[in-house]
Amino acid sequence: MDAKERMAIPRQNPKELAAAVRIKNFDEVVAGFDHATAVYEAERCLSCKKPKCRDGCPIHNDIPRFIKLLREGKVEDAYWADRETNSLPAICSRVCPHEFQCEGSCIRGKKGEPVSIGMLERYIVDWMVSNGKNLLKACALPKDKKVAIIGSGPAGMTAAFYLAHEGYCCTIFESLPVLGGMMGVGIPAYRLPRNIINAEFEALKNCGVEIVNNVTIGKDKTISQLRVEGYDAIFMGIGAHASRKLGVDGEDLAGVLHGIDYLRKINVGEEINLGRNVVVVGGGNVAIDCARTALRTGSDKVFILYRRTKEEMPASMAEVHHLEEEGVKIEMLAAPVKIHGEKGKLTRIECIRMKLGECDASGRCRPVPIDGSNFMIEADAIIPAISQDVDHTANDGIDFAMSRWGTYEIDPVTMQTSVEGIFAGGDAVLGPQTVAKAIYQAKEAAESIKRYLEGQDLKEGRIPTE
Ligand SMILES: Cc1cc2nc3c(=O)[nH]c(=O)nc-3n(C[C@H](O)[C@H](O)[C@H](O)COP(=O)(O)OP(=O)(O)OC[C@H]3O[C@@H](n4cnc5c(N)ncnc54)[C@H](O)[C@@H]3O)c2cc1C
């Protein structure tokens, strides 16, 4: 096929569960491509000599290579080409915000629609699973060096993946009963089915990784104890699990449940009855997941309150589209100023209208309250989902250098914290970000840990991470 023929092929779209069906359950909304559709979509790739998609991918996957192998029918080779750089392809293919990363950089997007890179990656991994193939290569023989990994999110999983493959004995300590970090207790199963996460943990266990749930470092066990127990290096992938508060009166009333706390409760199996009318505050993925989850657990009037406009919502556009299809309304240019209640229980939310003021260099405009525009909303529950901060329980008196945002300061080349032998990556360092960015940092940290354990120079031949 020549370039002109490739250009003529329209982007293929996946099938999706109808909104009326999917709001009654947590089944995966988006279906994968079948083989013919995947190969046809793969034909749209122009195999650019300088692929922008690879630059746009936080882990720099060799996307044109795996797409070429796929269209040649070499699906297993395509998988291994992707897996060289991606420790969690089944997960990234489903949850990466592709429009801001690989697909946002795809040259075909300049004059039309980008190649559906996420769906192609997903097809390749799903093909491996449905054909009963091993998802990991053989692990190295165990060495006598031990690494403690705090947190089982994508950062912790990635550090364990690379280090276990080198033969280091890794133990993941996780404070929750559920594994996967925000992928297991944040991102809902309708976007990321739990068997996908569980399969990755099975693969890690088969590689000798020990996993210890329900242990909070800093509470049940300290970092100093880990050292006494013979752990030669430590990786902190503890994420950002402290909900940021709205800071308005009434935030302590019953009926106020912060976004990640709400999702965590649902995902560890608690039954939460929010009532019929639910207001979610925020414009990111967390807010959207809260609203869509509330619908699925029985609330029937759910809307989102966002202080800017829809165009400025940081959530992925596909998620916003699904949200609206499911009947959630977005009340734009509005913010809560006070939560009113009776007998300790929320009854109404007082809001104020906003307008957009001065814009910063990136074009993002500051929301400014409009005096005297206050209005009331009747509600049974409010879910503030405006951001998260790092919880420092793990520190337990160790004086780590922290940024002014409360994230861990690290060396940008080695990912080592200010404490020798302790490395960090993911949301704990970046603040709330993405799975792919957590993977990238953890992979760099794993390289440093390997060098550290072998007494090698941590920096030689490496460049700072972006
Ligand atoms: C609702 C929601 C939706 C999201 N949607 C997307 C999306 O679509 N795409 C995307 O790319 N990203 C998404 N993200 C962000 C993404 O999930 C995170 O950026 C990513 O999981 C960060 O990985 P991490 O490993 O750094 O931290 P986490 O995934 O947060 O994992 C940290 C783990 O450490 C554990 N831990 C913390 N402290 C301790 C301690 N002291 N001892 C033991 N264990 C501890 C925590 O319990 C947790 O399991 C979403 C996040 C949320 C909350």
The ligand as an SDF file (V2000), in Angstrom:
LIG
                    3D

 53 58  0  0  0  0  0  0  0  0999 V2000
   -9.8860    8.1760   39.6500 C   0  0  0  0  0  0  0  0  0  0  0  0
   -8.5730    8.2250   38.9240 C   0  0  0  0  0  0  0  0  0  0  0  0
   -8.5700    8.0890   37.5590 C   0  0  0  0  0  0  0  0  0  0  0  0
   -7.3650    8.1230   36.8640 C   0  0  0  0  0  0  0  0  0  0  0  0
   -7.3820    7.9390   35.5140 N   0  0  0  0  0  0  0  0  0  0  0  0
   -6.2110    7.8570   34.8360 C   0  0  0  0  0  0  0  0  0  0  0  0
   -6.1920    7.5620   33.4500 C   0  0  0  0  0  0  0  0  0  0  0  0
   -7.2230    7.4000   32.8060 O   0  0  0  0  0  0  0  0  0  0  0  0
   -4.9940    7.4730   32.8190 N   0  0  0  0  0  0  0  0  0  0  0  0
   -3.8080    7.6380   33.4960 C   0  0  0  0  0  0  0  0  0  0  0  0
   -2.7450    7.4980   32.8920 O   0  0  0  0  0  0  0  0  0  0  0  0
   -3.8040    7.9360   34.8190 N   0  0  0  0  0  0  0  0  0  0  0  0
   -4.9650    8.0330   35.4950 C   0  0  0  0  0  0  0  0  0  0  0  0
   -4.9660    8.3220   36.8350 N   0  0  0  0  0  0  0  0  0  0  0  0
   -3.6890    8.6090   37.4970 C   0  0  0  0  0  0  0  0  0  0  0  0
   -2.8850    7.3500   37.7360 C   0  0  0  0  0  0  0  0  0  0  0  0
   -3.6970    6.3250   38.2660 O   0  0  0  0  0  0  0  0  0  0  0  0
   -1.7200    7.6820   38.6430 C   0  0  0  0  0  0  0  0  0  0  0  0
   -0.9640    8.7170   38.0570 O   0  0  0  0  0  0  0  0  0  0  0  0
   -0.8150    6.4790   38.8670 C   0  0  0  0  0  0  0  0  0  0  0  0
   -1.5260    5.3870   39.3890 O   0  0  0  0  0  0  0  0  0  0  0  0
    0.3420    6.8520   39.8120 C   0  0  0  0  0  0  0  0  0  0  0  0
    1.1020    5.7030   40.0420 O   0  0  0  0  0  0  0  0  0  0  0  0
    1.9880    5.5350   41.3620 P   0  0  0  0  0  0  0  0  0  0  0  0
    2.4840    4.1400   41.3070 O   0  0  0  0  0  0  0  0  0  0  0  0
    2.9410    6.6530   41.4320 O   0  0  0  0  0  0  0  0  0  0  0  0
    0.9780    5.7200   42.5790 O   0  0  0  0  0  0  0  0  0  0  0  0
   -0.3580    4.9680   42.9610 P   0  0  0  0  0  0  0  0  0  0  0  0
   -0.9720    4.3280   41.7850 O   0  0  0  0  0  0  0  0  0  0  0  0
   -1.1560    5.9540   43.6850 O   0  0  0  0  0  0  0  0  0  0  0  0
    0.1080    3.8080   43.9390 O   0  0  0  0  0  0  0  0  0  0  0  0
    0.6530    4.0980   45.2010 C   0  0  0  0  0  0  0  0  0  0  0  0
    0.3930    2.9460   46.1430 C   0  0  0  0  0  0  0  0  0  0  0  0
    1.1660    3.1270   47.3230 O   0  0  0  0  0  0  0  0  0  0  0  0
    0.3950    2.7250   48.4390 C   0  0  0  0  0  0  0  0  0  0  0  0
    0.9430    3.3910   49.6250 N   0  0  0  0  0  0  0  0  0  0  0  0
    0.9260    4.7060   49.9040 C   0  0  0  0  0  0  0  0  0  0  0  0
    1.5560    4.9390   51.0720 N   0  0  0  0  0  0  0  0  0  0  0  0
    1.9620    3.7380   51.5310 C   0  0  0  0  0  0  0  0  0  0  0  0
    2.6590    3.3310   52.7010 C   0  0  0  0  0  0  0  0  0  0  0  0
    3.0750    4.2120   53.6140 N   0  0  0  0  0  0  0  0  0  0  0  0
    2.9090    2.0150   52.8740 N   0  0  0  0  0  0  0  0  0  0  0  0
    2.4960    1.0890   51.9530 C   0  0  0  0  0  0  0  0  0  0  0  0
    1.8330    1.4340   50.8220 N   0  0  0  0  0  0  0  0  0  0  0  0
    1.5750    2.7420   50.6180 C   0  0  0  0  0  0  0  0  0  0  0  0
   -1.0010    3.1870   48.0740 C   0  0  0  0  0  0  0  0  0  0  0  0
   -1.9870    2.5070   48.8280 O   0  0  0  0  0  0  0  0  0  0  0  0
   -1.0450    2.8470   46.5860 C   0  0  0  0  0  0  0  0  0  0  0  0
   -1.5370    1.5480   46.3750 O   0  0  0  0  0  0  0  0  0  0  0  0
   -6.1460    8.3110   37.5600 C   0  0  0  0  0  0  0  0  0  0  0  0
   -6.1640    8.4700   38.9470 C   0  0  0  0  0  0  0  0  0  0  0  0
   -7.3610    8.4250   39.6270 C   0  0  0  0  0  0  0  0  0  0  0  0
   -7.3620    8.6110   41.1110 C   0  0  0  0  0  0  0  0  0  0  0  0
  1  2  1  0
  2  3  1  0
  2 52  2  0
  3  4  2  0
  4  5  1  0
  4 50  1  0
  5  6  2  0
  6  7  1  0
  6 13  1  0
  7  8  2  0
  7  9  1  0
  9 10  1  0
 10 11  2  0
 10 12  1  0
 12 13  2  0
 13 14  1  0
 14 15  1  0
 14 50  1  0
 15 16  1  0
 16 17  1  0
 16 18  1  0
 18 19  1  0
 18 20  1  0
 20 21  1  0
 20 22  1  0
 22 23  1  0
 23 24  1  0
 24 25  2  0
 24 26  1  0
 24 27  1  0
 27 28  1  0
 28 29  2  0
 28 30  1  0
 28 31  1  0
 31 32  1  0
 32 33  1  0
 33 34  1  0
 33 48  1  0
 34 35  1  0
 35 36  1  0
 35 46  1  0
 36 37  1  0
 36 45  1  0
 37 38  2  0
 38 39  1  0
 39 40  1  0
 39 45  2  0
 40 41  1  0
 40 42  2  0
 42 43  1  0
 43 44  2  0
 44 45  1  0
 46 47  1  0
 46 48  1  0
 48 49  1  0
 50 51  2  0
 51 52  1  0
 52 53  1  0
M  END
$$$$
